[in-house]
Amino acid sequence: MNRKVSVGDGIETTWFKSSYSDSSNPSDCVEIAVSSGTILVRDSKNAQGPRLSIASAAWADFLRGTGRE
């Protein structure tokens, strides 16, 4: 599922749900979005809440470490 919303700077961002989300509770997962060289991470249950901002290079390192490139 993808949702497009503004991140507060007037730029529309598309959020993607984790492919590992529990299908029995579709709102209980993590979502990510790509924004200007950073990856944004948020809790899908609190879409207006805080977001974690991770540099794209650090995200790529994380994915390599998990084997999910």
CNS distance restraints for C-alpha pairs under 8 A (distance, minus, plus):
assign (resid   1 and name CA) (resid  16 and name CA) 6.21 0.50 0.50
assign (resid   1 and name CA) (resid  17 and name CA) 6.03 0.50 0.50
assign (resid   2 and name CA) (resid  14 and name CA) 6.25 0.50 0.50
assign (resid   2 and name CA) (resid  15 and name CA) 5.40 0.50 0.50
assign (resid   2 and name CA) (resid  16 and name CA) 4.93 0.50 0.50
assign (resid   2 and name CA) (resid  17 and name CA) 6.89 0.50 0.50
assign (resid   3 and name CA) (resid  14 and name CA) 5.43 0.50 0.50
assign (resid   3 and name CA) (resid  15 and name CA) 5.14 0.50 0.50
assign (resid   3 and name CA) (resid  16 and name CA) 6.97 0.50 0.50
assign (resid   4 and name CA) (resid  12 and name CA) 6.17 0.50 0.50
assign (resid   4 and name CA) (resid  13 and name CA) 5.30 0.50 0.50
assign (resid   4 and name CA) (resid  14 and name CA) 4.23 0.50 0.50
assign (resid   4 and name CA) (resid  15 and name CA) 6.18 0.50 0.50
assign (resid   5 and name CA) (resid  12 and name CA) 5.24 0.50 0.50
assign (resid   5 and name CA) (resid  13 and name CA) 5.35 0.50 0.50
assign (resid   5 and name CA) (resid  14 and name CA) 6.51 0.50 0.50
assign (resid   5 and name CA) (resid  15 and name CA) 7.77 0.50 0.50
assign (resid   6 and name CA) (resid  10 and name CA) 5.72 0.50 0.50
assign (resid   6 and name CA) (resid  11 and name CA) 5.44 0.50 0.50
assign (resid   6 and name CA) (resid  12 and name CA) 4.31 0.50 0.50
assign (resid   6 and name CA) (resid  13 and name CA) 5.73 0.50 0.50
assign (resid   7 and name CA) (resid  11 and name CA) 6.41 0.50 0.50
assign (resid   7 and name CA) (resid  12 and name CA) 6.65 0.50 0.50
assign (resid   7 and name CA) (resid  13 and name CA) 6.46 0.50 0.50
assign (resid  13 and name CA) (resid  33 and name CA) 6.50 0.50 0.50
assign (resid  13 and name CA) (resid  34 and name CA) 7.32 0.50 0.50
assign (resid  13 and name CA) (resid  35 and name CA) 7.02 0.50 0.50
assign (resid  14 and name CA) (resid  33 and name CA) 5.75 0.50 0.50
assign (resid  14 and name CA) (resid  34 and name CA) 7.55 0.50 0.50
assign (resid  15 and name CA) (resid  31 and name CA) 5.91 0.50 0.50
assign (resid  15 and name CA) (resid  32 and name CA) 5.35 0.50 0.50
assign (resid  15 and name CA) (resid  33 and name CA) 4.64 0.50 0.50
assign (resid  16 and name CA) (resid  31 and name CA) 5.19 0.50 0.50
assign (resid  16 and name CA) (resid  32 and name CA) 5.29 0.50 0.50
assign (resid  16 and name CA) (resid  33 and name CA) 6.29 0.50 0.50
assign (resid  17 and name CA) (resid  21 and name CA) 7.16 0.50 0.50
assign (resid  17 and name CA) (resid  29 and name CA) 6.92 0.50 0.50
assign (resid  17 and name CA) (resid  30 and name CA) 6.12 0.50 0.50
assign (resid  17 and name CA) (resid  31 and name CA) 4.42 0.50 0.50
assign (resid  17 and name CA) (resid  32 and name CA) 6.66 0.50 0.50
assign (resid  17 and name CA) (resid  44 and name CA) 7.88 0.50 0.50
assign (resid  18 and name CA) (resid  29 and name CA) 6.71 0.50 0.50
assign (resid  18 and name CA) (resid  30 and name CA) 5.87 0.50 0.50
assign (resid  18 and name CA) (resid  31 and name CA) 5.91 0.50 0.50
assign (resid  18 and name CA) (resid  32 and name CA) 7.58 0.50 0.50
assign (resid  21 and name CA) (resid  26 and name CA) 6.82 0.50 0.50
assign (resid  21 and name CA) (resid  28 and name CA) 7.07 0.50 0.50
assign (resid  21 and name CA) (resid  29 and name CA) 5.39 0.50 0.50
assign (resid  21 and name CA) (resid  30 and name CA) 7.58 0.50 0.50
assign (resid  22 and name CA) (resid  26 and name CA) 6.30 0.50 0.50
assign (resid  22 and name CA) (resid  28 and name CA) 7.06 0.50 0.50
assign (resid  22 and name CA) (resid  29 and name CA) 7.32 0.50 0.50
assign (resid  27 and name CA) (resid  44 and name CA) 5.90 0.50 0.50
assign (resid  27 and name CA) (resid  45 and name CA) 5.83 0.50 0.50
assign (resid  28 and name CA) (resid  43 and name CA) 7.86 0.50 0.50
assign (resid  28 and name CA) (resid  44 and name CA) 6.41 0.50 0.50
assign (resid  28 and name CA) (resid  45 and name CA) 6.24 0.50 0.50
assign (resid  29 and name CA) (resid  43 and name CA) 6.32 0.50 0.50
assign (resid  29 and name CA) (resid  44 and name CA) 5.63 0.50 0.50
assign (resid  29 and name CA) (resid  45 and name CA) 7.45 0.50 0.50
assign (resid  30 and name CA) (resid  41 and name CA) 6.91 0.50 0.50
assign (resid  30 and name CA) (resid  42 and name CA) 5.84 0.50 0.50
assign (resid  30 and name CA) (resid  43 and name CA) 4.91 0.50 0.50
assign (resid  30 and name CA) (resid  44 and name CA) 5.60 0.50 0.50
assign (resid  31 and name CA) (resid  41 and name CA) 5.76 0.50 0.50
assign (resid  31 and name CA) (resid  42 and name CA) 5.44 0.50 0.50
assign (resid  31 and name CA) (resid  43 and name CA) 6.32 0.50 0.50
assign (resid  31 and name CA) (resid  44 and name CA) 5.94 0.50 0.50
assign (resid  32 and name CA) (resid  39 and name CA) 6.69 0.50 0.50
assign (resid  32 and name CA) (resid  40 and name CA) 5.40 0.50 0.50
assign (resid  32 and name CA) (resid  41 and name CA) 4.57 0.50 0.50
assign (resid  32 and name CA) (resid  42 and name CA) 6.52 0.50 0.50
assign (resid  33 and name CA) (resid  39 and name CA) 5.76 0.50 0.50
assign (resid  33 and name CA) (resid  40 and name CA) 5.09 0.50 0.50
assign (resid  33 and name CA) (resid  41 and name CA) 6.72 0.50 0.50
assign (resid  34 and name CA) (resid  38 and name CA) 6.02 0.50 0.50
assign (resid  34 and name CA) (resid  39 and name CA) 4.76 0.50 0.50
assign (resid  34 and name CA) (resid  40 and name CA) 6.25 0.50 0.50
assign (resid  35 and name CA) (resid  39 and name CA) 6.15 0.50 0.50
assign (resid  35 and name CA) (resid  40 and name CA) 7.06 0.50 0.50
assign (resid  37 and name CA) (resid  55 and name CA) 6.44 0.50 0.50
assign (resid  37 and name CA) (resid  56 and name CA) 5.49 0.50 0.50
assign (resid  38 and name CA) (resid  53 and name CA) 6.29 0.50 0.50
assign (resid  38 and name CA) (resid  54 and name CA) 5.45 0.50 0.50
assign (resid  38 and name CA) (resid  55 and name CA) 4.52 0.50 0.50
assign (resid  38 and name CA) (resid  56 and name CA) 4.87 0.50 0.50
assign (resid  39 and name CA) (resid  53 and name CA) 5.74 0.50 0.50
assign (resid  39 and name CA) (resid  54 and name CA) 5.07 0.50 0.50
assign (resid  39 and name CA) (resid  55 and name CA) 6.24 0.50 0.50
assign (resid  39 and name CA) (resid  56 and name CA) 5.94 0.50 0.50
assign (resid  39 and name CA) (resid  59 and name CA) 7.02 0.50 0.50
assign (resid  40 and name CA) (resid  51 and name CA) 6.21 0.50 0.50
assign (resid  40 and name CA) (resid  52 and name CA) 5.57 0.50 0.50
assign (resid  40 and name CA) (resid  53 and name CA) 4.68 0.50 0.50
assign (resid  40 and name CA) (resid  54 and name CA) 6.37 0.50 0.50
assign (resid  41 and name CA) (resid  51 and name CA) 5.48 0.50 0.50
assign (resid  41 and name CA) (resid  52 and name CA) 4.98 0.50 0.50
assign (resid  41 and name CA) (resid  53 and name CA) 6.52 0.50 0.50
assign (resid  41 and name CA) (resid  54 and name CA) 7.94 0.50 0.50
assign (resid  42 and name CA) (resid  46 and name CA) 7.54 0.50 0.50
assign (resid  42 and name CA) (resid  47 and name CA) 6.76 0.50 0.50
assign (resid  42 and name CA) (resid  49 and name CA) 7.52 0.50 0.50
assign (resid  42 and name CA) (resid  50 and name CA) 6.73 0.50 0.50
assign (resid  42 and name CA) (resid  51 and name CA) 4.87 0.50 0.50
assign (resid  42 and name CA) (resid  52 and name CA) 6.47 0.50 0.50
assign (resid  43 and name CA) (resid  47 and name CA) 6.34 0.50 0.50
assign (resid  43 and name CA) (resid  49 and name CA) 7.70 0.50 0.50
assign (resid  43 and name CA) (resid  51 and name CA) 7.89 0.50 0.50
assign (resid  54 and name CA) (resid  58 and name CA) 6.53 0.50 0.50
assign (resid  54 and name CA) (resid  59 and name CA) 6.34 0.50 0.50
assign (resid  55 and name CA) (resid  59 and name CA) 6.28 0.50 0.50
assign (resid  56 and name CA) (resid  60 and name CA) 6.17 0.50 0.50
assign (resid  57 and name CA) (resid  61 and name CA) 6.30 0.50 0.50
assign (resid  58 and name CA) (resid  62 and name CA) 6.19 0.50 0.50
assign (resid  59 and name CA) (resid  63 and name CA) 6.23 0.50 0.50
assign (resid  60 and name CA) (resid  64 and name CA) 6.20 0.50 0.50
assign (resid  60 and name CA) (resid  69 and name CA) 7.25 0.50 0.50
assign (resid  61 and name CA) (resid  65 and name CA) 6.21 0.50 0.50
assign (resid  62 and name CA) (resid  66 and name CA) 6.41 0.50 0.50
assign (resid  63 and name CA) (resid  67 and name CA) 6.04 0.50 0.50
assign (resid  63 and name CA) (resid  68 and name CA) 5.03 0.50 0.50
assign (resid  63 and name CA) (resid  69 and name CA) 5.18 0.50 0.50
assign (resid  64 and name CA) (resid  68 and name CA) 6.18 0.50 0.50
assign (resid  64 and name CA) (resid  69 and name CA) 5.53 0.50 0.50
